[in-house]
């Protein structure tokens, strides 16, 4: 470790200890003064008692801890969901809706940079949240540079030191960087099979999410499902099987039955009626984890990040709304255990450089336009675009599907007069046509094989789908600056026992330290 890094770490620890001691000393001093105040004004005795009880709350330990991580969920992702829901629910009026967590009493702002970059990845940022340590992008719970010292996570410490049951949920792959950062220790986030083995060896009581990314490893040993089963897990791969699980079922791994792009769960806007989403897995987690000693449940809404990488504003909005529903399940539990529960909602980083506002809409937004988008870019790719490529479908024929699923309408369409703000201009038509022709020629491509112009226009995605998303975003008053992550700060929302510790501006490593202080883990 560099000397200046060591000094900075020591300064941070000293400052944290000082603040912790100061808060405790202040509270004790006030408690000591309470009887004097009561003697001076006997009529206020009940008020003094209430204040004393309030101060004692500072020393309570949360028994049930919910940590929600909206991967890639910056303030714009949250606000776009609030604005979308508000305007759609109120016939286009400029009205902001509340999400389940935006009214939490404590809000903080969190820096997200890692040892490598101000624009970090999920492995390093989730490591910061889970362990209180910075590391390199791409590294999971290992020290930076040498990558030879593992860091113990808050989940592992609560499990081993306090006897809490632990659950990990993700709407993407269960061995993806963010969920892995609570149970795995790898010098590369791409060590997927090894991460799956660590999942089985964690002993955590509940896992749920998308499929392992390299479930069979190199093919020479048992697959990740078998490894988990050998470690004593119920491995459940159907929704009916998941629904049948009840308290006392034992260690459980649920792989979602309905898998989509990348073997992850469906985007919320693509889920079929009755298909389990994030909320259902949180409810099942509560049912299986609830016990007298307490539990820690980390839930990641991972496809917010995936949507924003692809600049799909509508898909991002719907997944934020679904995460809000999942948080509400935790709030419902908290209402039954108000003096024992802490709920935290945050993000690992911001993705996409999302902006509410676009050049050609000036000072206006038209978010109701996004109601015309019926599916994510990924489902449009698999349902339609693959067929276009195989059959060399004419552009005008493809645009009929675009109209049906996004509302974007050609000027030559018989219904053009009623298309309103979704009527395409000649400029937009030519952009879509160019993207379509490139799609039929090369499809998606890697950045190294693309011109700068092509990458700026389409990223590494299907050009036609990107052009469609960009067009409906712009017509709605939305935009993005990147297909990657940004260095923007993210919010943290806190409610319940110890929530007051999470206000203000601080680094993401402090989330771990604040939780460790509250729960008294070492």
PyMOL commands that set and color helices and strands:
alter all, ss='L'
color gray80, all
select helices_A, chain A and resi 3-40+42-59+75-89+122-131+154-162+177-180+192-202+224-230+239-244+261-263+268-270+278-289+303-309+313-336+359-361+367-372+377-391+395-406+416-418+420-422+426-442+447-449+452-458+463-476+499-502+509-519
alter helices_A, ss='H'
color red, helices_A
select strands_A, chain A and resi 64-70+106-111+165-173+206-210+234-236+252-255+295-301+341-346+350-351+355-356+478-479+485-486+490-496+504-507
alter strands_A, ss='S'
color yellow, strands_A
deselect
rebuild
show_as cartoon
